[in-house]
Amino acid sequence: MKSILVVEDSPVIMELIRFLLTTLGYESREASDGFEALKIAKENRFDLILLDIQLQGFDGLEVLKKIKKIPEIHETPVIAITDYVMQGDEERFLRAGCSGYISKPIDIGKFKSILCTCTGGCQVL
């Protein structure tokens, strides 16, 4: 089973993502802030990291920079999840090292498509 780390500080969004991942056949671990995310990511191996960009204190782009400097996890695909939907935001996150971008509110079809692409195929059709 593919494993995904979800980094999200909104309990409502976290619940939605947990439901979607379970429905699609993925296993997930959760972190509500950047410090917790880095600790969990260093101790475990994930097929993908879903990373909220607007985290309190230690924002998602800072977490991404740190992930990219850790040899054991620097190649793990990271998908940005964000409220930022201005023109150029997606390109900015991709240039920063993200493998994809999901805007909020979450489009379920796009969410599934990005997960399938980044993990090498969905578990459930």
N, CA and C atoms as an extended XYZ file, in Angstrom:
375
Properties=species:S:1:pos:R:3:atomname:S:1:resname:S:1:resid:I:1 pbc="F F F"
N         0.851       -1.170        0.000 N   MET     1
C         0.000        0.000        0.000 CA  MET     1
C         0.905        1.245        0.000 C   MET     1
N         0.576        2.198       -0.837 N   LYS     2
C         1.331        3.453       -0.922 CA  LYS     2
C         1.047        4.294        0.317 C   LYS     2
N         2.095        4.969        0.783 N   SER     3
C         2.000        5.753        2.005 CA  SER     3
C         2.245        7.235        1.723 C   SER     3
N         1.396        8.077        2.302 N   ILE     4
C         1.447        9.518        2.057 CA  ILE     4
C         1.479       10.256        3.389 C   ILE     4
N         2.374       11.247        3.479 N   LEU     5
C         2.398       12.149        4.623 CA  LEU     5
C         1.575       13.379        4.262 C   LEU     5
N         0.608       13.698        5.099 N   VAL     6
C        -0.247       14.865        4.884 CA  VAL     6
C         0.118       15.912        5.933 C   VAL     6
N         0.507       17.096        5.463 N   VAL     7
C         0.860       18.196        6.353 CA  VAL     7
C        -0.181       19.293        6.138 C   VAL     7
N        -1.069       19.437        7.108 N   GLU     8
C        -2.208       20.357        6.976 CA  GLU     8
C        -2.626       20.811        8.366 C   GLU     8
N        -2.787       22.129        8.555 N   ASP     9
C        -3.153       22.626        9.884 CA  ASP     9
C        -4.650       22.856       10.073 C   ASP     9
N        -5.443       22.693        9.026 N   SER    10
C        -6.893       22.825        9.151 CA  SER    10
C        -7.514       21.448        9.405 C   SER    10
N        -8.156       21.255       10.569 N   PRO    11
C        -8.781       19.958       10.851 CA  PRO    11
C        -9.829       19.557        9.805 C   PRO    11
N       -10.562       20.523        9.259 N   VAL    12
C       -11.597       20.219        8.266 CA  VAL    12
C       -10.963       19.703        6.968 C   VAL    12
N        -9.933       20.396        6.501 N   ILE    13
C        -9.240       19.964        5.276 CA  ILE    13
C        -8.546       18.632        5.517 C   ILE    13
N        -7.945       18.452        6.684 N   MET    14
C        -7.281       17.189        7.013 CA  MET    14
C        -8.274       16.042        6.968 C   MET    14
N        -9.461       16.255        7.505 N   GLU    15
C       -10.485       15.209        7.485 CA  GLU    15
C       -10.886       14.852        6.053 C   GLU    15
N       -11.048       15.855        5.208 N   LEU    16
C       -11.386       15.613        3.799 CA  LEU    16
C       -10.284       14.826        3.108 C   LEU    16
N        -9.036       15.244        3.294 N   ILE    17
C        -7.913       14.557        2.647 CA  ILE    17
C        -7.810       13.123        3.153 C   ILE    17
N        -7.966       12.923        4.456 N   ARG    18
C        -7.925       11.571        5.023 CA  ARG    18
C        -8.990       10.683        4.367 C   ARG    18
N       -10.204       11.214        4.234 N   PHE    19
C       -11.294       10.467        3.599 CA  PHE    19
C       -10.943       10.117        2.152 C   PHE    19
N       -10.458       11.107        1.391 N   LEU    20
C       -10.110       10.864       -0.012 CA  LEU    20
C        -8.997        9.823       -0.148 C   LEU    20
N        -7.970        9.931        0.672 N   LEU    21
C        -6.861        8.977        0.597 CA  LEU    21
C        -7.314        7.566        0.939 C   LEU    21
N        -8.116        7.441        1.968 N   THR    22
C        -8.637        6.126        2.352 CA  THR    22
C        -9.492        5.541        1.234 C   THR    22
N       -10.344        6.379        0.653 N   THR    23
C       -11.212        5.939       -0.434 CA  THR    23
C       -10.404        5.465       -1.641 C   THR    23
N        -9.281        6.132       -1.897 N   LEU    24
C        -8.438        5.782       -3.044 CA  LEU    24
C        -7.454        4.655       -2.733 C   LEU    24
N        -7.451        4.164       -1.499 N   GLY    25
C        -6.616        3.021       -1.147 CA  GLY    25
C        -5.225        3.358       -0.653 C   GLY    25
N        -5.002        4.577       -0.189 N   TYR    26
C        -3.706        4.975        0.333 CA  TYR    26
C        -3.688        4.919        1.851 C   TYR    26
N        -2.510        4.715        2.390 N   GLU    27
C        -2.280        4.813        3.828 CA  GLU    27
C        -1.704        6.200        4.083 C   GLU    27
N        -2.063        6.836        5.197 N   SER    28
C        -1.533        8.176        5.438 CA  SER    28
C        -1.116        8.364        6.884 C   SER    28
N        -0.157        9.256        7.055 N   ARG    29
C         0.234        9.785        8.365 CA  ARG    29
C        -0.042       11.272        8.292 C   ARG    29
N        -0.221       11.888        9.440 N   GLU    30
C        -0.610       13.295        9.452 CA  GLU    30
C         0.287       14.116       10.356 C   GLU    30
N         0.511       15.354        9.930 N   ALA    31
C         1.237       16.336       10.727 CA  ALA    31
C         0.490       17.655       10.602 C   ALA    31
N         0.410       18.388       11.705 N   SER    32
C        -0.333       19.653       11.669 CA  SER    32
C         0.571       20.879       11.573 C   SER    32
N         1.897       20.650       11.603 N   ASP    33
C         2.821       21.774       11.428 CA  ASP    33
C         4.126       21.285       10.807 C   ASP    33
N         4.965       22.230       10.426 N   GLY    34
C         6.202       21.903        9.733 CA  GLY    34
C         7.204       21.129       10.569 C   GLY    34
N         7.314       21.460       11.849 N   PHE    35
C         8.261       20.766       12.720 CA  PHE    35
C         7.897       19.290       12.856 C   PHE    35
N         6.615       19.035       13.088 N   GLU    36
C         6.130       17.658       13.209 CA  GLU    36
C         6.323       16.922       11.882 C   GLU    36
N         6.062       17.598       10.774 N   ALA    37
C         6.216       16.991        9.450 CA  ALA    37
C         7.647       16.535        9.208 C   ALA    37
N         8.602       17.390        9.518 N   LEU    38
C        10.004       17.024        9.303 CA  LEU    38
C        10.415       15.850       10.178 C   LEU    38
N         9.973       15.836       11.416 N   LYS    39
C        10.288       14.730       12.330 CA  LYS    39
C         9.727       13.415       11.779 C   LYS    39
N         8.462       13.422       11.381 N   ILE    40
C         7.828       12.200       10.856 CA  ILE    40
C         8.495       11.770        9.551 C   ILE    40
N         8.783       12.731        8.675 N   ALA    41
C         9.381       12.403        7.375 CA  ALA    41
C        10.780       11.810        7.524 C   ALA    41
N        11.538       12.263        8.509 N   LYS    42
C        12.877       11.728        8.741 CA  LYS    42
C        12.831       10.305        9.280 C   LYS    42
N        11.781        9.974       10.031 N   GLU    43
C        11.675        8.673       10.689 CA  GLU    43
C        10.964        7.616        9.850 C   GLU    43
N        10.319        8.021        8.749 N   ASN    44
C         9.528        7.101        7.929 CA  ASN    44
C         9.810        7.378        6.459 C   ASN    44
N         9.439        6.453        5.624 N   ARG    45
C         9.554        6.653        4.178 CA  ARG    45
C         8.147        6.728        3.592 C   ARG    45
N         7.930        7.758        2.793 N   PHE    46
C         6.631        7.978        2.171 CA  PHE    46
C         6.781        7.993        0.655 C   PHE    46
N         5.708        7.610       -0.011 N   ASP    47
C         5.683        7.666       -1.476 CA  ASP    47
C         5.387        9.077       -1.960 C   ASP    47
N         4.794        9.894       -1.088 N   LEU    48
C         4.377       11.237       -1.460 CA  LEU    48
C         4.153       12.058       -0.196 C   LEU    48
N         4.393       13.376       -0.301 N   ILE    49
C         4.070       14.299        0.779 CA  ILE    49
C         3.104       15.346        0.242 C   ILE    49
N         1.957       15.490        0.888 N   LEU    50
C         1.000       16.553        0.581 CA  LEU    50
C         1.253       17.659        1.592 C   LEU    50
N         1.640       18.835        1.114 N   LEU    51
C         2.140       19.888        1.986 CA  LEU    51
C         1.348       21.182        1.836 C   LEU    51
N         0.658       21.551        2.912 N   ASP    52
C        -0.031       22.840        2.954 CA  ASP    52
C         1.039       23.931        2.941 C   ASP    52
N         0.891       24.899        2.071 N   ILE    53
C         1.869       25.978        1.958 CA  ILE    53
C         1.668       27.016        3.061 C   ILE    53
N         0.442       27.224        3.510 N   GLN    54
C         0.153       28.256        4.500 CA  GLN    54
C         0.068       27.690        5.919 C   GLN    54
N         1.150       27.127        6.396 N   LEU    55
C         1.208       26.634        7.766 CA  LEU    55
C         1.549       27.789        8.695 C   LEU    55
N         1.090       27.711        9.920 N   GLN    56
C         1.401       28.739       10.918 CA  GLN    56
C         2.874       28.644       11.320 C   GLN    56
N         3.529       29.777       11.440 N   GLY    57
C         4.909       29.826       11.914 CA  GLY    57
C         5.937       29.399       10.888 C   GLY    57
N         6.082       28.132       10.687 N   PHE    58
C         7.073       27.517        9.806 CA  PHE    58
C         6.346       27.126        8.529 C   PHE    58
N         6.324       28.017        7.531 N   ASP    59
C         5.454       27.790        6.370 CA  ASP    59
C         5.920       26.644        5.473 C   ASP    59
N         5.023       26.238        4.588 N   GLY    60
C         5.263       25.088        3.736 CA  GLY    60
C         6.476       25.198        2.840 C   GLY    60
N         6.772       26.384        2.317 N   LEU    61
C         7.951       26.532        1.459 CA  LEU    61
C         9.239       26.340        2.258 C   LEU    61
N         9.254       26.744        3.521 N   GLU    62
C        10.414       26.498        4.381 CA  GLU    62
C        10.553       25.000        4.667 C   GLU    62
N         9.430       24.340        4.903 N   VAL    63
C         9.446       22.887        5.115 CA  VAL    63
C         9.985       22.207        3.859 C   VAL    63
N         9.526       22.630        2.694 N   LEU    64
C         9.988       22.063        1.431 CA  LEU    64
C        11.499       22.218        1.271 C   LEU    64
N        12.032       23.397        1.572 N   LYS    65
C        13.483       23.623        1.480 CA  LYS    65
C        14.248       22.645        2.361 C   LYS    65
N        13.742       22.411        3.558 N   LYS    66
C        14.409       21.486        4.484 CA  LYS    66
C        14.309       20.043        3.977 C   LYS    66
N        13.144       19.669        3.448 N   ILE    67
C        12.968       18.315        2.897 CA  ILE    67
C        13.983       18.079        1.788 C   ILE    67
N        14.164       19.048        0.926 N   LYS    68
C        15.066       18.903       -0.219 CA  LYS    68
C        16.535       18.815        0.192 C   LYS    68
N        16.852       19.151        1.447 N   LYS    69
C        18.228       19.063        1.947 CA  LYS    69
C        18.504       17.776        2.721 C   LYS    69
N        17.493       16.947        2.924 N   ILE    70
C        17.655       15.704        3.695 CA  ILE    70
C        17.833       14.549        2.704 C   ILE    70
N        19.029       13.963        2.656 N   PRO    71
C        19.324       12.939        1.632 CA  PRO    71
C        18.311       11.790        1.567 C   PRO    71
N        17.827       11.339        2.723 N   GLU    72
C        16.918       10.180        2.738 CA  GLU    72
C        15.551       10.476        2.127 C   GLU    72
N        15.158       11.738        2.088 N   ILE    73
C        13.803       12.054        1.613 CA  ILE    73
C        13.767       13.111        0.504 C   ILE    73
N        14.918       13.604        0.074 N   HIS    74
C        14.911       14.732       -0.868 CA  HIS    74
C        14.268       14.413       -2.218 C   HIS    74
N        14.170       13.140       -2.565 N   GLU    75
C        13.547       12.785       -3.842 CA  GLU    75
C        12.068       12.425       -3.712 C   GLU    75
N        11.527       12.443       -2.506 N   THR    76
C        10.105       12.157       -2.303 CA  THR    76
C         9.292       13.270       -2.964 C   THR    76
N         8.351       12.925       -3.836 N   PRO    77
C         7.521       13.972       -4.456 CA  PRO    77
C         6.716       14.731       -3.398 C   PRO    77
N         6.655       16.043       -3.573 N   VAL    78
C         5.902       16.907       -2.662 CA  VAL    78
C         4.871       17.668       -3.485 C   VAL    78
N         3.611       17.561       -3.074 N   ILE    79
C         2.522       18.277       -3.735 CA  ILE    79
C         2.083       19.424       -2.830 C   ILE    79
N         2.099       20.637       -3.366 N   ALA    80
C         1.637       21.809       -2.623 CA  ALA    80
C         0.114       21.800       -2.573 C   ALA    80
N        -0.423       22.052       -1.387 N   ILE    81
C        -1.862       22.243       -1.218 CA  ILE    81
C        -2.034       23.639       -0.629 C   ILE    81
N        -2.806       24.480       -1.318 N   THR    82
C        -2.823       25.868       -0.894 CA  THR    82
C        -4.062       26.634       -1.313 C   THR    82
N        -4.301       27.708       -0.579 N   ASP    83
C        -5.339       28.664       -0.939 CA  ASP    83
C        -4.841       29.651       -1.984 C   ASP    83
N        -3.529       29.692       -2.192 N   TYR    84
C        -2.967       30.607       -3.193 CA  TYR    84
C        -3.425       30.178       -4.578 C   TYR    84
N        -4.178       31.029       -5.243 N   VAL    85
C        -4.677       30.685       -6.571 CA  VAL    85
C        -4.467       31.829       -7.563 C   VAL    85
N        -3.510       32.684       -7.272 N   MET    86
C        -3.222       33.786       -8.181 CA  MET    86
C        -2.393       33.271       -9.353 C   MET    86
N        -2.472       33.986      -10.459 N   GLN    87
C        -1.693       33.615      -11.627 CA  GLN    87
C        -0.214       33.602      -11.246 C   GLN    87
N         0.478       32.548      -11.602 N   GLY    88
C         1.898       32.419      -11.321 CA  GLY    88
C         2.217       31.625      -10.067 C   GLY    88
N         1.229       31.395       -9.197 N   ASP    89
C         1.494       30.654       -7.960 CA  ASP    89
C         1.916       29.211       -8.243 C   ASP    89
N         1.216       28.540       -9.135 N   GLU    90
C         1.575       27.149       -9.439 CA  GLU    90
C         3.011       27.061       -9.933 C   GLU    90
N         3.391       27.940      -10.841 N   GLU    91
C         4.758       27.932      -11.378 CA  GLU    91
C         5.772       28.200      -10.271 C   GLU    91
N         5.432       29.102       -9.358 N   ARG    92
C         6.329       29.429       -8.237 CA  ARG    92
C         6.570       28.196       -7.367 C   ARG    92
N         5.519       27.434       -7.073 N   PHE    93
C         5.665       26.244       -6.236 CA  PHE    93
C         6.436       25.147       -6.967 C   PHE    93
N         6.209       25.020       -8.261 N   LEU    94
C         6.950       24.026       -9.036 CA  LEU    94
C         8.435       24.386       -9.085 C   LEU    94
N         8.742       25.667       -9.276 N   ARG    95
C        10.149       26.107       -9.282 CA  ARG    95
C        10.809       25.875       -7.924 C   ARG    95
N        10.045       25.968       -6.861 N   ALA    96
C        10.576       25.767       -5.511 CA  ALA    96
C        10.879       24.295       -5.228 C   ALA    96
N        10.366       23.394       -6.067 N   GLY    97
C        10.662       21.973       -5.896 CA  GLY    97
C         9.466       21.067       -5.725 C   GLY    97
N         8.273       21.621       -5.784 N   CYS    98
C         7.072       20.782       -5.699 CA  CYS    98
C         6.879       20.005       -6.997 C   CYS    98
N         6.292       18.835       -6.874 N   SER    99
C         6.003       17.998       -8.041 CA  SER    99
C         4.618       18.273       -8.611 C   SER    99
N         3.809       19.009       -7.879 N   GLY   100
C         2.457       19.320       -8.313 CA  GLY   100
C         1.830       20.333       -7.382 C   GLY   100
N         0.595       20.695       -7.711 N   TYR   101
C        -0.094       21.796       -7.028 CA  TYR   101
C        -1.581       21.491       -6.987 C   TYR   101
N        -2.167       21.581       -5.806 N   ILE   102
C        -3.606       21.405       -5.643 CA  ILE   102
C        -4.126       22.634       -4.913 C   ILE   102
N        -5.083       23.323       -5.527 N   SER   103
C        -5.642       24.508       -4.876 CA  SER   103
C        -6.863       24.119       -4.046 C   SER   103
N        -7.131       24.941       -3.035 N   LYS   104
C        -8.322       24.784       -2.209 CA  LYS   104
C        -9.366       25.760       -2.729 C   LYS   104
N       -10.634       25.420       -2.747 N   PRO   105
C       -11.167       24.121       -2.331 CA  PRO   105
C       -10.686       23.016       -3.271 C   PRO   105
N       -10.553       21.827       -2.734 N   ILE   106
C        -9.963       20.706       -3.466 CA  ILE   106
C       -10.936       20.173       -4.509 C   ILE   106
N       -10.448       20.107       -5.740 N   ASP   107
C       -11.171       19.478       -6.845 CA  ASP   107
C       -10.828       17.987       -6.779 C   ASP   107
N       -11.805       17.142       -6.487 N   ILE   108
C       -11.556       15.723       -6.242 CA  ILE   108
C       -10.956       15.029       -7.465 C   ILE   108
N       -11.422       15.358       -8.651 N   GLY   109
C       -10.872       14.763       -9.862 CA  GLY   109
C        -9.405       15.103      -10.054 C   GLY   109
N        -9.060       16.372       -9.866 N   LYS   110
C        -7.665       16.791      -10.001 CA  LYS   110
C        -6.817       16.168       -8.900 C   LYS   110
N        -7.347       16.110       -7.684 N   PHE   111
C        -6.655       15.502       -6.551 CA  PHE   111
C        -6.271       14.056       -6.892 C   PHE   111
N        -7.248       13.287       -7.356 N   LYS   112
C        -7.004       11.884       -7.706 CA  LYS   112
C        -5.988       11.770       -8.837 C   LYS   112
N        -6.119       12.601       -9.861 N   SER   113
C        -5.210       12.562      -11.001 CA  SER   113
C        -3.764       12.828      -10.580 C   SER   113
N        -3.560       13.843       -9.747 N   ILE   114
C        -2.204       14.176       -9.293 CA  ILE   114
C        -1.634       13.057       -8.432 C   ILE   114
N        -2.452       12.496       -7.542 N   LEU   115
C        -1.975       11.384       -6.713 CA  LEU   115
C        -1.572       10.196       -7.576 C   LEU   115
N        -2.404        9.857       -8.532 N   CYS   116
C        -2.111        8.719       -9.405 CA  CYS   116
C        -0.814        8.935      -10.183 C   CYS   116
N        -0.628       10.131      -10.678 N   THR   117
C         0.579       10.452      -11.439 CA  THR   117
C         1.822       10.388      -10.554 C   THR   117
N         1.762       10.980       -9.373 N   CYS   118
C         2.934       11.091       -8.504 CA  CYS   118
C         3.291        9.813       -7.751 C   CYS   118
N         2.341        8.904       -7.620 N   THR   119
C         2.631        7.658       -6.894 CA  THR   119
C         2.724        6.467       -7.822 C   THR   119
N         2.588        6.684       -9.106 N   GLY   120
C         2.713        5.574      -10.049 CA  GLY   120
C         1.441        4.765      -10.227 C   GLY   120
N         0.307        5.352       -9.941 N   GLY   121
C        -0.967        4.674      -10.161 CA  GLY   121
C        -1.792        4.589       -8.902 C   GLY   121
N        -3.081        4.758       -9.064 N   CYS   122
C        -3.988        4.676       -7.923 CA  CYS   122
C        -4.194        3.242       -7.506 C   CYS   122
N        -4.481        3.072       -6.234 N   GLN   123
C        -4.752        1.760       -5.667 CA  GLN   123
C        -6.152        1.265       -6.072 C   GLN   123
N        -7.103        2.193       -6.129 N   VAL   124
C        -8.485        1.856       -6.402 CA  VAL   124
C        -8.919        2.621       -7.637 C   VAL   124
N        -9.606        1.957       -8.547 N   LEU   125
C       -10.069        2.634       -9.771 CA  LEU   125
C       -11.416        3.244       -9.590 C   LEU   125
